[in-house]
């Protein structure tokens, strides 16, 4: 009689700062059987209470910063696979199911979502320009031919923790990719529709926010290469 291994558990980390209007749409799209970890980063609009009422687990991270919120969710997770997704209704967390399956099946170590804008205003020109510049810098640094450094992604939790990620601002998603590349991970990119967000972006809603993010990420790209065990070479 063949015994099958139990299906891996999956958590989806949703960094949240004043996303009360978006939370119902986002949480109803989390795949069945997954746990939603809403990481509250100092909301003042009742987001934590709304998330709890909708069945999510709420993690508090008082230190402001996208990376701080993402990493708090990663540390709080006890799942085999951890996914990340914005909490502003610009991305559908239901689309993460094939990402997690690809990781679970061993076909990739890190799966990233390449955002494809749908609808007017989904991706402002300044934000797209900053993302393109960073993708080019990433290619020079790692050789990876990626098109987007967006927030939607999936990987195994223990492997992510082994990367020893230190950025707690906008550079966190990029640092994850850079260190994963240095460690020899197989990194895949999959198209996902990118919708106009609910509310105003805290980062890419302005030129100033976008270029602050670019500065954060440029600093990450200045890190020296790391070996398979995460040690600087």
TAPERA-V788755 format. One record per run of one state. SS is the DSSP state (H for helix, E for strand, L for the rest). FROM is the first residue (numbers start at 1). TO is the last residue. If there is no record, write none. Layout:
# TAPERA-V788755
ss=[SS & SS]
from=[FROM & FROM]
to=[TO & TO]
This chain:
# TAPERA-V788755
ss=[L & E & L & H & L & E & L & H & L & E & L & H & L & E & L & H & L & E & L & H & L & E & H & L & H & L & E & L & H & L & E & L & E & L]
from=[1 & 10 & 17 & 20 & 28 & 35 & 41 & 47 & 54 & 57 & 61 & 66 & 77 & 81 & 85 & 93 & 105 & 110 & 119 & 125 & 143 & 153 & 157 & 163 & 172 & 183 & 187 & 196 & 207 & 222 & 226 & 227 & 232 & 233]
to=[9 & 16 & 19 & 27 & 34 & 40 & 46 & 53 & 56 & 60 & 65 & 76 & 80 & 84 & 92 & 104 & 109 & 118 & 124 & 142 & 152 & 156 & 162 & 171 & 182 & 186 & 195 & 206 & 221 & 225 & 226 & 231 & 232 & 233]
